C-alpha cells in the first residue's frame, strides 16, 4: 500500500502508532510512503499515486474515508489567518482556504507547523477552528483518512488507532522539536488540541461544512 504522508506535528501520534502497528502486524514491508504538504497529497491521491492518505476534508467528500480525521474540538493553533485587507491563500492548504472564505475572514491563511510557530510567537491572528466553533458550536474536520484500495486494512487501522493511547517516545519528540524549532512542551500542549476520531459531533460539523461549501 502506498500511503500519502503529511509530516506536520498534528499527525505525529498517528505516525508513531502506524509504525508500531505495522511492525506488530508484520505489514511494515508492504507500506510505502510518499511525503508532501496537504495540497500536494490531495493531488497525489486524486491521480491515484497513493492508495490512502489524510486528505483535505473538502476533497474527501467524494471518496471513501474511515472514521478518522484531523479534528479540532475548539481552537487548533495551527490554522490561522493573519489579519490584513487582502485575502491570501496558503498554497499548502485546500480546506483551510475555503474555511476562511466561508467565515468571511480576510487576511493571510497560514497552516501547519509554520502557523503553530507563528502562534507561539504571539503575532496577531484569528484561529479558524475557534471561530468556526464560536459560530456553529461544532468541531471542525480539517482532513479525513481517505482510501481507494486496501479497505479492510484501513478499517483495521481505524479500529486500533481509535482505541490507542499513543505515547510519543522522547527521541521522536526531540527530533520533531529540532526539526520545527518548537519546544517539546509546546508540541505536547498543542497535540491536546487535536482529535482524530470522527464521532457523531465531528460528523455533524463536517456535514455543516459541506452544506456551507
KOLVOVEX-94088 format. One record per residue: residue in three letters; x, y, z of N, C-alpha, C, CB in turn. Coordinates in nm, 2 decimals, m for minus. Glycine has a CB too. Layout:
<ALA,<X,Y,Z>,<X,Y,Z>,<X,Y,Z>,<X,Y,Z>>
...
END
This chain:
<UNK,<0.08,m0.12,0.00>,<0.00,0.00,0.00>,<0.09,0.12,0.00>,<m0.10,0.00,0.12>>
<UNK,<0.06,0.22,m0.08>,<0.13,0.35,m0.09>,<0.05,0.45,m0.01>,<0.15,0.40,m0.24>>
<UNK,<0.11,0.50,0.09>,<0.04,0.60,0.19>,<0.09,0.74,0.17>,<0.05,0.55,0.33>>
<UNK,<0.01,0.83,0.15>,<0.05,0.97,0.15>,<0.07,1.03,0.29>,<m0.06,1.06,0.08>>
<UNK,<0.19,1.07,0.31>,<0.23,1.11,0.45>,<0.26,1.26,0.46>,<0.36,1.04,0.49>>
<UNK,<0.18,1.32,0.55>,<0.20,1.46,0.58>,<0.28,1.47,0.71>,<0.06,1.54,0.59>>
<UNK,<0.39,1.54,0.70>,<0.48,1.54,0.82>,<0.46,1.66,0.90>,<0.62,1.53,0.77>>
<UNK,<0.34,1.70,0.93>,<0.31,1.80,1.03>,<0.30,1.74,1.17>,<0.18,1.88,0.99>>
<UNK,<0.31,1.83,1.27>,<0.31,1.78,1.40>,<0.17,1.72,1.44>,<0.34,1.89,1.50>>
<UNK,<0.06,1.77,1.37>,<m0.07,1.72,1.41>,<m0.09,1.58,1.38>,<m0.17,1.80,1.33>>
<UNK,<m0.01,1.52,1.30>,<m0.02,1.37,1.27>,<0.09,1.29,1.34>,<m0.02,1.35,1.12>>
<UNK,<0.17,1.35,1.42>,<0.28,1.28,1.49>,<0.23,1.16,1.57>,<0.35,1.37,1.58>>
<UNK,<0.12,1.17,1.64>,<0.07,1.05,1.71>,<0.03,0.93,1.62>,<m0.04,1.08,1.80>>
<UNK,<m0.03,0.97,1.50>,<m0.06,0.87,1.41>,<0.06,0.80,1.35>,<m0.15,0.93,1.30>>
<UNK,<0.16,0.88,1.32>,<0.28,0.82,1.26>,<0.35,0.73,1.36>,<0.38,0.93,1.21>>
<UNK,<0.35,0.76,1.48>,<0.41,0.68,1.59>,<0.33,0.55,1.60>,<0.41,0.75,1.73>>
<UNK,<0.20,0.56,1.60>,<0.11,0.44,1.60>,<0.13,0.35,1.48>,<m0.04,0.49,1.61>>
<UNK,<0.13,0.41,1.36>,<0.13,0.32,1.24>,<0.26,0.25,1.23>,<0.11,0.41,1.12>>
<UNK,<0.37,0.31,1.28>,<0.50,0.24,1.28>,<0.49,0.11,1.36>,<0.61,0.33,1.32>>
<UNK,<0.43,0.13,1.48>,<0.42,0.02,1.58>,<0.32,m0.08,1.52>,<0.38,0.07,1.71>>
<UNK,<0.21,m0.04,1.47>,<0.11,m0.12,1.42>,<0.16,m0.21,1.31>,<m0.01,m0.04,1.37>>
<UNK,<0.23,m0.15,1.21>,<0.29,m0.23,1.10>,<0.39,m0.33,1.15>,<0.35,m0.13,1.00>>
<UNK,<0.47,m0.29,1.25>,<0.57,m0.39,1.30>,<0.50,m0.50,1.37>,<0.66,m0.31,1.39>>
<UNK,<0.40,m0.47,1.45>,<0.33,m0.58,1.52>,<0.25,m0.67,1.43>,<0.24,m0.52,1.63>>
<UNK,<0.20,m0.61,1.32>,<0.12,m0.69,1.23>,<0.20,m0.75,1.11>,<0.00,m0.61,1.18>>
<UNK,<0.33,m0.72,1.12>,<0.43,m0.77,1.02>,<0.39,m0.72,0.88>,<0.43,m0.92,1.02>>
<UNK,<0.34,m0.60,0.87>,<0.30,m0.55,0.74>,<0.38,m0.43,0.70>,<0.15,m0.50,0.74>>
<UNK,<0.49,m0.40,0.78>,<0.57,m0.28,0.75>,<0.64,m0.29,0.62>,<0.67,m0.26,0.86>>
<UNK,<0.67,m0.40,0.57>,<0.74,m0.41,0.44>,<0.65,m0.39,0.32>,<0.80,m0.55,0.42>>
<UNK,<0.52,m0.38,0.35>,<0.42,m0.36,0.24>,<0.37,m0.22,0.23>,<0.31,m0.46,0.25>>
<UNK,<0.42,m0.13,0.32>,<0.37,0.01,0.31>,<0.48,0.10,0.27>,<0.32,0.05,0.45>>
<UNK,<0.45,0.17,0.16>,<0.55,0.27,0.10>,<0.49,0.41,0.13>,<0.57,0.25,m0.05>>
<UNK,<0.57,0.51,0.15>,<0.53,0.64,0.18>,<0.57,0.74,0.07>,<0.58,0.69,0.32>>
<UNK,<0.47,0.83,0.04>,<0.50,0.95,m0.04>,<0.47,1.07,0.05>,<0.42,0.95,m0.17>>
<UNK,<0.58,1.15,0.07>,<0.56,1.26,0.17>,<0.54,1.40,0.09>,<0.69,1.27,0.25>>
<UNK,<0.45,1.48,0.15>,<0.43,1.61,0.09>,<0.34,1.69,0.18>,<0.38,1.60,m0.05>>
<UNK,<0.31,1.82,0.14>,<0.22,1.90,0.22>,<0.08,1.86,0.18>,<0.24,2.06,0.18>>
<UNK,<m0.03,1.90,0.26>,<m0.16,1.86,0.23>,<m0.21,1.87,0.09>,<m0.25,1.93,0.32>>
<UNK,<m0.19,1.99,0.03>,<m0.25,2.02,m0.10>,<m0.18,1.92,m0.21>,<m0.22,2.16,m0.14>>
<UNK,<m0.06,1.89,m0.19>,<0.01,1.80,m0.28>,<m0.03,1.66,m0.26>,<0.16,1.81,m0.27>>
<UNK,<m0.06,1.62,m0.14>,<m0.11,1.49,m0.11>,<m0.25,1.47,m0.17>,<m0.11,1.46,0.05>>
<UNK,<m0.33,1.58,m0.17>,<m0.46,1.57,m0.23>,<m0.44,1.53,m0.38>,<m0.53,1.71,m0.22>>
<UNK,<m0.35,1.60,m0.45>,<m0.33,1.58,m0.59>,<m0.28,1.43,m0.61>,<m0.22,1.68,m0.65>>
<UNK,<m0.19,1.39,m0.53>,<m0.13,1.25,m0.55>,<m0.25,1.15,m0.53>,<m0.02,1.22,m0.45>>
<UNK,<m0.33,1.17,m0.43>,<m0.45,1.08,m0.41>,<m0.54,1.09,m0.53>,<m0.52,1.12,m0.28>>
<UNK,<m0.57,1.20,m0.58>,<m0.67,1.22,m0.69>,<m0.61,1.15,m0.82>,<m0.70,1.36,m0.72>>
<UNK,<m0.48,1.16,m0.83>,<m0.41,1.10,m0.95>,<m0.38,0.95,m0.93>,<m0.29,1.18,m0.98>>
<UNK,<m0.43,0.89,m0.82>,<m0.40,0.75,m0.79>,<m0.26,0.72,m0.77>,<m0.46,0.67,m0.90>>
<UNK,<m0.18,0.81,m0.72>,<m0.04,0.79,m0.69>,<m0.02,0.73,m0.55>,<0.04,0.91,m0.71>>
<UNK,<m0.12,0.75,m0.47>,<m0.12,0.70,m0.34>,<m0.26,0.62,m0.31>,<m0.10,0.80,m0.22>>
<UNK,<m0.26,0.52,m0.23>,<m0.38,0.44,m0.21>,<m0.46,0.50,m0.09>,<m0.34,0.30,m0.18>>
<UNK,<m0.39,0.56,0.00>,<m0.46,0.61,0.12>,<m0.38,0.73,0.17>,<m0.48,0.51,0.23>>
<UNK,<m0.46,0.82,0.24>,<m0.39,0.94,0.30>,<m0.49,1.02,0.38>,<m0.32,1.03,0.19>>
<UNK,<m0.44,1.10,0.47>,<m0.53,1.21,0.53>,<m0.54,1.32,0.42>,<m0.47,1.26,0.67>>
<UNK,<m0.65,1.33,0.35>,<m0.66,1.44,0.26>,<m0.76,1.54,0.31>,<m0.71,1.38,0.12>>
<UNK,<m0.75,1.66,0.25>,<m0.84,1.77,0.29>,<m0.98,1.73,0.29>,<m0.81,1.90,0.21>>
<UNK,<m1.06,1.77,0.39>,<m1.19,1.72,0.40>,<m1.28,1.77,0.29>,<m1.26,1.77,0.53>>
<UNK,<m1.25,1.88,0.23>,<m1.33,1.93,0.11>,<m1.31,1.83,m0.01>,<m1.30,2.07,0.08>>
<UNK,<m1.19,1.78,m0.02>,<m1.16,1.68,m0.13>,<m1.21,1.54,m0.10>,<m1.01,1.68,m0.15>>
<UNK,<m1.21,1.51,0.03>,<m1.25,1.37,0.07>,<m1.40,1.34,0.05>,<m1.22,1.35,0.22>>
<UNK,<m1.48,1.45,0.03>,<m1.62,1.43,0.02>,<m1.67,1.33,m0.08>,<m1.68,1.57,m0.02>>
<UNK,<m1.59,1.32,m0.19>,<m1.64,1.22,m0.30>,<m1.56,1.09,m0.29>,<m1.61,1.29,m0.43>>
<UNK,<m1.49,1.06,m0.18>,<m1.42,0.94,m0.17>,<m1.46,0.86,m0.05>,<m1.26,0.96,m0.17>>
<UNK,<m1.41,0.74,m0.04>,<m1.44,0.66,0.08>,<m1.34,0.71,0.19>,<m1.42,0.50,0.05>>
<UNK,<m1.39,0.71,0.31>,<m1.30,0.75,0.42>,<m1.33,0.68,0.55>,<m1.30,0.90,0.44>>
<UNK,<m1.23,0.66,0.63>,<m1.25,0.60,0.76>,<m1.30,0.70,0.86>,<m1.12,0.54,0.81>>
<UNK,<m1.34,0.65,0.98>,<m1.39,0.75,1.08>,<m1.27,0.80,1.16>,<m1.49,0.68,1.18>>
<UNK,<m1.17,0.85,1.08>,<m1.05,0.91,1.14>,<m1.02,1.03,1.06>,<m0.93,0.81,1.14>>
<UNK,<m0.98,1.14,1.13>,<m0.95,1.26,1.07>,<m0.86,1.35,1.15>,<m1.08,1.34,1.03>>
<UNK,<m0.84,1.47,1.11>,<m0.77,1.57,1.19>,<m0.87,1.67,1.23>,<m0.65,1.64,1.10>>
<UNK,<m0.91,1.67,1.36>,<m1.03,1.74,1.40>,<m0.99,1.83,1.52>,<m1.13,1.64,1.45>>
<UNK,<m1.05,1.95,1.52>,<m1.03,2.05,1.63>,<m1.17,2.06,1.70>,<m0.98,2.18,1.58>>
<UNK,<m1.17,2.03,1.82>,<m1.30,2.05,1.90>,<m1.33,2.20,1.92>,<m1.29,1.98,2.04>>
<UNK,<m1.23,2.27,1.95>,<m1.24,2.42,1.96>,<m1.13,2.49,1.89>,<m1.24,2.46,2.11>>
<UNK,<m1.03,2.55,1.96>,<m0.92,2.61,1.89>,<m0.82,2.50,1.85>,<m0.85,2.71,1.98>>
<UNK,<m0.74,2.54,1.74>,<m0.65,2.44,1.69>,<m0.50,2.49,1.69>,<m0.69,2.40,1.55>>
<UNK,<m0.48,2.62,1.69>,<m0.35,2.68,1.70>,<m0.26,2.68,1.57>,<m0.27,2.62,1.81>>
<UNK,<m0.30,2.59,1.48>,<m0.21,2.57,1.36>,<m0.29,2.59,1.23>,<m0.16,2.43,1.36>>
<UNK,<m0.40,2.66,1.24>,<m0.48,2.70,1.12>,<m0.52,2.84,1.15>,<m0.60,2.60,1.08>>
<UNK,<m0.45,2.94,1.10>,<m0.47,3.08,1.14>,<m0.49,3.17,1.02>,<m0.35,3.13,1.22>>
<UNK,<m0.55,3.28,1.05>,<m0.55,3.39,0.95>,<m0.48,3.51,1.01>,<m0.69,3.43,0.90>>
<UNK,<m0.38,3.56,0.95>,<m0.31,3.69,0.99>,<m0.39,3.80,0.93>,<m0.16,3.69,0.95>>
<UNK,<m0.46,3.88,1.01>,<m0.55,3.98,0.96>,<m0.48,4.08,0.87>,<m0.62,4.06,1.08>>
<UNK,<m0.54,4.11,0.76>,<m0.49,4.21,0.67>,<m0.61,4.24,0.57>,<m0.36,4.17,0.59>>
<UNK,<m0.59,4.34,0.49>,<m0.70,4.38,0.40>,<m0.73,4.29,0.28>,<m0.68,4.52,0.34>>
<UNK,<m0.62,4.22,0.24>,<m0.64,4.13,0.12>,<m0.63,3.98,0.17>,<m0.52,4.16,0.02>>
<UNK,<m0.71,3.90,0.09>,<m0.71,3.76,0.12>,<m0.59,3.69,0.05>,<m0.85,3.70,0.07>>
<UNK,<m0.52,3.61,0.12>,<m0.40,3.54,0.07>,<m0.41,3.40,0.11>,<m0.27,3.61,0.11>>
<UNK,<m0.41,3.31,0.01>,<m0.42,3.16,0.04>,<m0.29,3.11,0.09>,<m0.47,3.09,m0.08>>
<UNK,<m0.30,3.00,0.16>,<m0.18,2.92,0.19>,<m0.18,2.81,0.08>,<m0.18,2.86,0.33>>
<UNK,<m0.08,2.80,0.00>,<m0.07,2.71,m0.11>,<m0.06,2.56,m0.07>,<0.04,2.74,m0.20>>
<UNK,<m0.03,2.54,0.06>,<m0.02,2.40,0.11>,<m0.16,2.35,0.15>,<0.07,2.40,0.23>>
<UNK,<m0.26,2.44,0.15>,<m0.39,2.41,0.20>,<m0.50,2.40,0.10>,<m0.43,2.50,0.31>>
<UNK,<m0.61,2.34,0.13>,<m0.73,2.34,0.05>,<m0.85,2.38,0.14>,<m0.76,2.21,m0.03>>
<UNK,<m0.88,2.30,0.23>,<m0.99,2.32,0.33>,<m0.98,2.45,0.40>,<m1.00,2.20,0.42>>
<UNK,<m0.86,2.48,0.45>,<m0.85,2.60,0.54>,<m0.87,2.73,0.46>,<m0.71,2.60,0.60>>
<UNK,<m0.83,2.73,0.33>,<m0.85,2.85,0.25>,<m1.00,2.87,0.23>,<m0.78,2.83,0.11>>
<UNK,<m1.07,2.76,0.20>,<m1.22,2.76,0.19>,<m1.29,2.80,0.32>,<m1.27,2.63,0.14>>
<UNK,<m1.24,2.75,0.43>,<m1.30,2.78,0.56>,<m1.29,2.93,0.59>,<m1.23,2.70,0.67>>
<UNK,<m1.18,2.99,0.56>,<m1.16,3.14,0.58>,<m1.26,3.22,0.49>,<m1.02,3.18,0.54>>
<UNK,<m1.29,3.17,0.37>,<m1.39,3.23,0.29>,<m1.53,3.22,0.35>,<m1.38,3.18,0.15>>
<UNK,<m1.56,3.10,0.39>,<m1.69,3.07,0.45>,<m1.72,3.16,0.57>,<m1.71,2.93,0.48>>
<UNK,<m1.61,3.18,0.65>,<m1.63,3.26,0.77>,<m1.61,3.41,0.74>,<m1.52,3.22,0.87>>
<UNK,<m1.58,3.44,0.62>,<m1.57,3.58,0.58>,<m1.45,3.65,0.65>,<m1.70,3.65,0.62>>
<UNK,<m1.34,3.58,0.67>,<m1.23,3.64,0.73>,<m1.12,3.67,0.63>,<m1.17,3.54,0.84>>
<UNK,<m1.08,3.79,0.62>,<m0.98,3.84,0.53>,<m0.84,3.83,0.60>,<m1.01,3.98,0.48>>
<UNK,<m0.74,3.80,0.51>,<m0.60,3.80,0.56>,<m0.52,3.69,0.50>,<m0.60,3.79,0.71>>
<UNK,<m0.41,3.66,0.56>,<m0.32,3.56,0.51>,<m0.34,3.43,0.58>,<m0.17,3.60,0.52>>
<UNK,<m0.38,3.32,0.51>,<m0.41,3.19,0.57>,<m0.27,3.13,0.59>,<m0.50,3.10,0.48>>
<UNK,<m0.26,3.07,0.71>,<m0.13,3.00,0.75>,<m0.17,2.87,0.82>,<m0.04,3.10,0.84>>
<UNK,<m0.11,2.76,0.77>,<m0.14,2.63,0.83>,<m0.02,2.56,0.87>,<m0.22,2.55,0.73>>
<UNK,<m0.04,2.45,0.95>,<0.07,2.36,0.98>,<0.17,2.41,1.09>,<0.14,2.32,0.86>>
<UNK,<0.29,2.36,1.08>,<0.39,2.39,1.18>,<0.43,2.54,1.18>,<0.51,2.30,1.16>>
<UNK,<0.43,2.59,1.06>,<0.46,2.74,1.05>,<0.36,2.82,1.12>,<0.46,2.78,0.90>>
<UNK,<0.23,2.78,1.11>,<0.12,2.85,1.18>,<0.14,2.84,1.33>,<m0.01,2.80,1.14>>
<UNK,<0.17,2.72,1.38>,<0.19,2.70,1.52>,<0.31,2.78,1.57>,<0.21,2.55,1.55>>
<UNK,<0.41,2.78,1.50>,<0.53,2.86,1.53>,<0.49,3.01,1.54>,<0.65,2.84,1.43>>
<UNK,<0.41,3.06,1.45>,<0.37,3.20,1.45>,<0.28,3.22,1.57>,<0.29,3.23,1.32>>
<UNK,<0.19,3.13,1.60>,<0.10,3.15,1.71>,<0.18,3.16,1.84>,<0.01,3.03,1.73>>
<UNK,<0.28,3.08,1.86>,<0.37,3.08,1.98>,<0.45,3.21,1.99>,<0.46,2.96,1.98>>
<UNK,<0.47,3.27,1.87>,<0.55,3.40,1.87>,<0.46,3.51,1.92>,<0.60,3.43,1.73>>
<UNK,<0.33,3.49,1.93>,<0.24,3.59,1.98>,<0.19,3.69,1.88>,<0.31,3.67,2.09>>
<UNK,<0.21,3.66,1.75>,<0.16,3.76,1.65>,<0.01,3.76,1.64>,<0.22,3.71,1.52>>
<UNK,<m0.04,3.87,1.59>,<m0.19,3.89,1.58>,<m0.24,3.78,1.48>,<m0.23,4.03,1.53>>
<UNK,<m0.36,3.72,1.52>,<m0.41,3.61,1.44>,<m0.56,3.58,1.47>,<m0.33,3.48,1.46>>
<UNK,<m0.62,3.51,1.39>,<m0.76,3.46,1.41>,<m0.75,3.31,1.39>,<m0.86,3.52,1.31>>
<UNK,<m0.79,3.23,1.49>,<m0.79,3.09,1.49>,<m0.92,3.04,1.42>,<m0.78,3.02,1.63>>
<UNK,<m0.90,2.98,1.30>,<m1.02,2.95,1.22>,<m1.11,2.84,1.29>,<m0.98,2.90,1.09>>
<UNK,<m1.05,2.74,1.35>,<m1.13,2.64,1.42>,<m1.21,2.70,1.54>,<m1.04,2.53,1.47>>
<UNK,<m1.15,2.79,1.61>,<m1.22,2.86,1.72>,<m1.33,2.94,1.67>,<m1.12,2.94,1.81>>
<UNK,<m1.31,3.02,1.56>,<m1.41,3.10,1.50>,<m1.53,3.02,1.46>,<m1.35,3.18,1.39>>
<UNK,<m1.50,2.90,1.39>,<m1.60,2.81,1.35>,<m1.68,2.76,1.47>,<m1.54,2.69,1.27>>
<UNK,<m1.61,2.72,1.57>,<m1.68,2.66,1.69>,<m1.77,2.77,1.76>,<m1.58,2.61,1.79>>
<UNK,<m1.72,2.89,1.77>,<m1.79,3.00,1.83>,<m1.92,3.03,1.75>,<m1.71,3.13,1.83>>
<UNK,<m1.92,3.01,1.62>,<m2.03,3.04,1.54>,<m2.13,2.92,1.53>,<m1.99,3.07,1.40>>
<UNK,<m2.08,2.80,1.52>,<m2.17,2.68,1.50>,<m2.17,2.58,1.61>,<m2.12,2.61,1.37>>
<UNK,<m2.08,2.60,1.71>,<m2.08,2.51,1.83>,<m2.06,2.37,1.79>,<m2.21,2.52,1.91>>
<UNK,<m1.97,2.35,1.69>,<m1.94,2.22,1.64>,<m1.79,2.21,1.62>,<m2.01,2.19,1.51>>
<UNK,<m1.73,2.09,1.62>,<m1.59,2.07,1.59>,<m1.57,2.10,1.44>,<m1.54,1.92,1.62>>
<UNK,<m1.44,2.12,1.40>,<m1.41,2.13,1.26>,<m1.32,2.02,1.21>,<m1.35,2.27,1.23>>
<UNK,<m1.36,1.96,1.10>,<m1.28,1.85,1.05>,<m1.19,1.90,0.93>,<m1.37,1.73,1.00>>
<UNK,<m1.06,1.90,0.95>,<m0.97,1.95,0.85>,<m0.93,1.85,0.75>,<m0.85,2.01,0.92>>
<UNK,<m0.93,1.73,0.79>,<m0.88,1.62,0.69>,<m0.95,1.49,0.73>,<m0.73,1.61,0.69>>
<UNK,<m0.95,1.40,0.64>,<m1.01,1.26,0.66>,<m0.92,1.16,0.61>,<m1.15,1.25,0.60>>
<UNK,<m0.91,1.04,0.67>,<m0.83,0.93,0.62>,<m0.90,0.87,0.51>,<m0.79,0.83,0.74>>
<UNK,<m0.87,0.90,0.39>,<m0.94,0.85,0.27>,<m0.86,0.74,0.20>,<m0.96,0.97,0.17>>
<UNK,<m0.93,0.66,0.13>,<m0.86,0.55,0.07>,<m0.94,0.51,m0.06>,<m0.86,0.43,0.16>>
<UNK,<m0.86,0.45,m0.15>,<m0.91,0.39,m0.28>,<m0.91,0.24,m0.27>,<m0.82,0.44,m0.40>>
<UNK,<m0.80,0.19,m0.21>,<m0.78,0.04,m0.21>,<m0.75,0.01,m0.06>,<m0.67,0.00,m0.30>>
<UNK,<m0.73,m0.13,m0.04>,<m0.69,m0.18,0.09>,<m0.79,m0.14,0.20>,<m0.55,m0.13,0.13>>
<UNK,<m0.92,m0.14,0.17>,<m1.02,m0.10,0.26>,<m1.02,m0.18,0.39>,<m1.16,m0.11,0.20>>
<UNK,<m1.00,m0.31,0.39>,<m1.00,m0.39,0.51>,<m0.88,m0.35,0.60>,<m0.99,m0.54,0.47>>
<UNK,<m0.77,m0.32,0.54>,<m0.66,m0.28,0.62>,<m0.68,m0.14,0.68>,<m0.53,m0.28,0.53>>
<UNK,<m0.74,m0.05,0.61>,<m0.77,0.08,0.66>,<m0.87,0.07,0.78>,<m0.83,0.17,0.55>>
<UNK,<m0.97,m0.02,0.77>,<m1.06,m0.04,0.87>,<m1.00,m0.10,1.00>,<m1.18,m0.13,0.83>>
<UNK,<m0.90,m0.18,0.98>,<m0.82,m0.24,1.09>,<m0.74,m0.13,1.16>,<m0.73,m0.35,1.04>>
<UNK,<m0.68,m0.04,1.08>,<m0.61,0.07,1.14>,<m0.70,0.16,1.21>,<m0.54,0.15,1.02>>
<UNK,<m0.82,0.19,1.16>,<m0.92,0.27,1.22>,<m0.96,0.21,1.36>,<m1.04,0.29,1.13>>
<UNK,<m0.98,0.09,1.36>,<m1.03,0.02,1.48>,<m0.92,0.03,1.59>,<m1.06,m0.13,1.45>>
<UNK,<m0.80,0.01,1.56>,<m0.69,0.00,1.66>,<m0.65,0.15,1.70>,<m0.57,m0.07,1.61>>
<UNK,<m0.64,0.24,1.60>,<m0.59,0.37,1.64>,<m0.70,0.45,1.72>,<m0.56,0.45,1.51>>
<UNK,<m0.83,0.42,1.69>,<m0.93,0.49,1.76>,<m0.93,0.46,1.91>,<m1.07,0.46,1.70>>
<UNK,<m0.88,0.34,1.95>,<m0.87,0.30,2.09>,<m0.73,0.32,2.15>,<m0.91,0.15,2.09>>
<UNK,<m0.64,0.35,2.07>,<m0.50,0.36,2.12>,<m0.47,0.48,2.20>,<m0.40,0.35,2.00>>
<UNK,<m0.39,0.47,2.30>,<m0.34,0.58,2.38>,<m0.19,0.59,2.34>,<m0.36,0.56,2.53>>
<UNK,<m0.16,0.68,2.25>,<m0.03,0.68,2.19>,<0.07,0.77,2.27>,<m0.03,0.74,2.04>>
<UNK,<0.18,0.71,2.31>,<0.28,0.78,2.38>,<0.40,0.80,2.29>,<0.33,0.70,2.51>>
<UNK,<0.43,0.93,2.27>,<0.54,0.96,2.18>,<0.67,0.95,2.25>,<0.52,1.11,2.12>>
<UNK,<0.76,0.86,2.20>,<0.89,0.84,2.26>,<0.97,0.97,2.27>,<0.97,0.73,2.19>>
<UNK,<1.06,0.98,2.37>,<1.13,1.10,2.39>,<1.22,1.14,2.27>,<1.22,1.09,2.51>>
<UNK,<1.28,1.04,2.21>,<1.37,1.06,2.09>,<1.30,1.12,1.97>,<1.45,0.94,2.06>>
<UNK,<1.17,1.07,1.95>,<1.09,1.12,1.84>,<1.05,1.26,1.87>,<0.97,1.03,1.82>>
<UNK,<1.01,1.29,1.99>,<0.97,1.42,2.03>,<1.09,1.52,2.02>,<0.92,1.42,2.18>>
<UNK,<1.20,1.48,2.06>,<1.32,1.56,2.05>,<1.35,1.59,1.90>,<1.44,1.49,2.11>>
<UNK,<1.34,1.49,1.82>,<1.37,1.51,1.67>,<1.27,1.61,1.61>,<1.36,1.37,1.60>>
<UNK,<1.14,1.59,1.65>,<1.03,1.68,1.60>,<1.06,1.83,1.64>,<0.90,1.63,1.64>>
<UNK,<1.10,1.84,1.77>,<1.13,1.97,1.82>,<1.25,2.04,1.74>,<1.16,1.96,1.97>>
<UNK,<1.35,1.96,1.72>,<1.47,2.01,1.65>,<1.43,2.05,1.50>,<1.58,1.91,1.65>>
<UNK,<1.35,1.97,1.44>,<1.31,2.00,1.30>,<1.22,2.12,1.29>,<1.23,1.88,1.25>>
<UNK,<1.13,2.14,1.38>,<1.03,2.25,1.37>,<1.07,2.38,1.45>,<0.90,2.21,1.42>>
<UNK,<1.17,2.36,1.54>,<1.20,2.48,1.63>,<1.10,2.51,1.74>,<1.22,2.60,1.54>>
<UNK,<1.01,2.41,1.76>,<0.91,2.42,1.86>,<0.94,2.33,1.98>,<0.77,2.39,1.80>>
<UNK,<0.93,2.39,2.10>,<0.98,2.31,2.22>,<0.89,2.18,2.24>,<0.97,2.40,2.34>>
<UNK,<0.95,2.08,2.30>,<0.88,1.96,2.33>,<0.75,1.99,2.41>,<0.97,1.86,2.40>>
<UNK,<0.76,2.07,2.51>,<0.65,2.11,2.59>,<0.54,2.17,2.51>,<0.69,2.21,2.70>>
<UNK,<0.57,2.26,2.42>,<0.47,2.32,2.33>,<0.41,2.22,2.23>,<0.53,2.44,2.26>>
<UNK,<0.49,2.13,2.19>,<0.43,2.02,2.10>,<0.33,1.94,2.17>,<0.55,1.93,2.04>>
<UNK,<0.36,1.90,2.29>,<0.27,1.81,2.37>,<0.14,1.89,2.40>,<0.34,1.76,2.49>>
<UNK,<0.16,2.02,2.43>,<0.04,2.10,2.47>,<m0.05,2.12,2.34>,<0.09,2.24,2.52>>
<UNK,<0.01,2.14,2.23>,<m0.06,2.16,2.10>,<m0.14,2.03,2.07>,<0.04,2.19,1.99>>
<UNK,<m0.08,1.91,2.08>,<m0.14,1.79,2.04>,<m0.27,1.76,2.12>,<m0.04,1.68,2.06>>
<UNK,<m0.28,1.82,2.24>,<m0.40,1.81,2.32>,<m0.52,1.88,2.25>,<m0.38,1.86,2.46>>
<UNK,<m0.49,1.96,2.16>,<m0.60,2.03,2.09>,<m0.65,1.95,1.97>,<m0.55,2.17,2.03>>
<UNK,<m0.58,1.85,1.93>,<m0.62,1.77,1.81>,<m0.69,1.64,1.85>,<m0.49,1.73,1.73>>
<UNK,<m0.80,1.61,1.78>,<m0.87,1.49,1.80>,<m0.87,1.41,1.67>,<m1.02,1.51,1.84>>
<UNK,<m0.88,1.28,1.67>,<m0.87,1.20,1.55>,<m1.00,1.12,1.52>,<m0.76,1.11,1.56>>
<UNK,<m1.08,1.10,1.62>,<m1.20,1.01,1.60>,<m1.32,1.09,1.54>,<m1.24,0.95,1.73>>
<UNK,<m1.37,1.05,1.43>,<m1.48,1.12,1.37>,<m1.61,1.07,1.44>,<m1.49,1.09,1.21>>
<UNK,<m1.63,1.13,1.55>,<m1.75,1.09,1.63>,<m1.88,1.16,1.58>,<m1.73,1.12,1.78>>
<UNK,<m1.99,1.14,1.65>,<m2.11,1.20,1.60>,<m2.11,1.35,1.59>,<m2.23,1.16,1.70>>
<UNK,<m2.05,1.42,1.69>,<m2.05,1.56,1.68>,<m1.96,1.61,1.57>,<m2.01,1.62,1.82>>
<UNK,<m1.84,1.55,1.55>,<m1.75,1.59,1.45>,<m1.81,1.56,1.31>,<m1.62,1.51,1.46>>
<UNK,<m1.89,1.46,1.30>,<m1.96,1.43,1.17>,<m2.07,1.54,1.14>,<m2.03,1.29,1.18>>
<UNK,<m2.13,1.59,1.25>,<m2.22,1.70,1.23>,<m2.15,1.83,1.18>,<m2.30,1.73,1.36>>
<UNK,<m2.03,1.85,1.24>,<m1.95,1.96,1.19>,<m1.91,1.95,1.05>,<m1.83,1.97,1.28>>
<UNK,<m1.87,1.83,1.01>,<m1.83,1.80,0.87>,<m1.95,1.82,0.78>,<m1.78,1.66,0.86>>
<UNK,<m2.07,1.77,0.82>,<m2.19,1.79,0.73>,<m2.22,1.94,0.72>,<m2.31,1.72,0.80>>
<UNK,<m2.21,2.02,0.82>,<m2.23,2.16,0.82>,<m2.14,2.23,0.72>,<m2.22,2.22,0.96>>
<UNK,<m2.01,2.19,0.73>,<m1.91,2.25,0.64>,<m1.94,2.22,0.49>,<m1.77,2.19,0.67>>
<UNK,<m1.98,2.09,0.47>,<m2.02,2.05,0.33>,<m2.14,2.13,0.28>,<m2.04,1.90,0.32>>
<UNK,<m2.23,2.16,0.37>,<m2.35,2.23,0.33>,<m2.31,2.38,0.30>,<m2.46,2.23,0.45>>
<UNK,<m2.23,2.44,0.37>,<m2.19,2.58,0.35>,<m2.09,2.59,0.23>,<m2.13,2.63,0.48>>
<UNK,<m2.03,2.49,0.20>,<m1.93,2.50,0.09>,<m1.99,2.47,m0.05>,<m1.81,2.40,0.11>>
END
